[in-house]
Amino acid sequence: PAAENLKAAKVSLRAIEACLKKDGLTIARHEVPDIIAEYPVKFLMDNVEVYAGLKAGERYFRKAGATKEADRCKEVAEKMGRELKKYWRKDEKHFAWAIQGEAWVDRTYDTGLD
């Protein structure tokens, strides 16, 4: 099982890397019927989950002796950690829940219906 777990963890790291954009954040594509076919968005929650996974992955890989993968997790998490600061809305004193292009998205679905 340990070898299978290590193999699965390596596959997971590659999957994370495949989702990363140049700025170090992950992107999701969502279809919005009747508006536009699809739009890319960087959700705070998704990126925080990936960040936490990378930190856990670093610890796991180090314990497993997979130094290369541990170092990669650390590198990606450090860059992502710096980029997560983009979500902070200083004037509003809260985090935006998403970034779309260069714009913050900080209105929830229910407030958007007003």
WOHU-V538558 format. One record per residue. N is the residue number from 1. RES is the residue in one letter. OMEGA is omega in whole degrees, -180 to 180 (* if undefined). NEAR is the number of other C-alpha atoms within 10 Angstrom. D_FIRST is the distance of its C-alpha to the first C-alpha in whole Angstrom. Layout:
BEGIN
[[N;RES;OMEGA;NEAR;D_FIRST] [N;RES;OMEGA;NEAR;D_FIRST]]
END
This chain:
BEGIN
[[1;P;-178;6;0] [2;A;179;8;4] [3;A;178;9;5] [4;E;178;9;5] [5;N;179;11;6] [6;L;178;16;9] [7;K;179;11;10] [8;A;179;12;10] [9;A;178;16;12] [10;K;177;17;14] [11;V;179;12;15] [12;S;178;15;16] [13;L;178;18;18] [14;R;179;12;20] [15;A;177;11;21] [16;I;-179;18;22] [17;E;-180;16;24] [18;A;-179;10;26] [19;C;-176;12;27] [20;L;172;15;29] [21;K;-177;11;33] [22;K;-178;6;35] [23;D;178;10;35] [24;G;178;19;32] [25;L;177;26;32] [26;T;-178;23;30] [27;I;175;20;32] [28;A;176;12;32] [29;R;-178;11;34] [30;H;175;12;36] [31;E;179;11;38] [32;V;-178;10;42] [33;P;176;8;44] [34;D;177;6;47] [35;I;175;8;47] [36;I;-175;9;45] [37;A;-178;10;43] [38;E;177;12;40] [39;Y;179;14;40] [40;P;179;14;37] [41;V;179;18;37] [42;K;-178;21;35] [43;F;177;19;34] [44;L;-177;21;33] [45;M;179;11;31] [46;D;-177;15;28] [47;N;176;21;29] [48;V;177;17;28] [49;E;178;11;25] [50;V;178;19;24] [51;Y;180;24;25] [52;A;178;13;23] [53;G;178;17;20] [54;L;178;24;21] [55;K;178;17;22] [56;A;179;14;19] [57;G;178;23;17] [58;E;180;23;19] [59;R;-179;16;18] [60;Y;-178;16;14] [61;F;178;20;15] [62;R;179;14;17] [63;K;-179;11;15] [64;A;-180;14;13] [65;G;180;11;16] [66;A;-173;15;16] [67;T;-179;13;20] [68;K;-179;11;21] [69;E;177;19;19] [70;A;179;23;20] [71;D;179;16;23] [72;R;177;17;23] [73;C;-179;23;22] [74;K;-179;18;25] [75;E;-178;14;27] [76;V;180;19;27] [77;A;179;23;27] [78;E;179;15;30] [79;K;-180;14;32] [80;M;179;21;31] [81;G;177;17;32] [82;R;-177;12;35] [83;E;179;14;35] [84;L;178;16;35] [85;K;178;10;38] [86;K;-176;14;40] [87;Y;-177;20;39] [88;W;178;14;41] [89;R;-173;13;45] [90;K;-177;8;47] [91;D;-179;6;50] [92;E;179;9;48] [93;K;174;8;46] [94;H;177;11;43] [95;F;170;17;40] [96;A;-180;19;41] [97;W;178;17;38] [98;A;172;21;38] [99;I;176;18;39] [100;Q;-174;13;41] [101;G;177;11;42] [102;E;-175;6;44] [103;A;173;11;45] [104;W;172;18;43] [105;V;-179;18;43] [106;D;172;17;43] [107;R;179;12;45] [108;T;-178;10;43] [109;Y;-178;8;43] [110;D;178;7;46] [111;T;179;8;48] [112;G;-179;8;48] [113;L;-180;7;50] [114;D;*;5;53]]
END
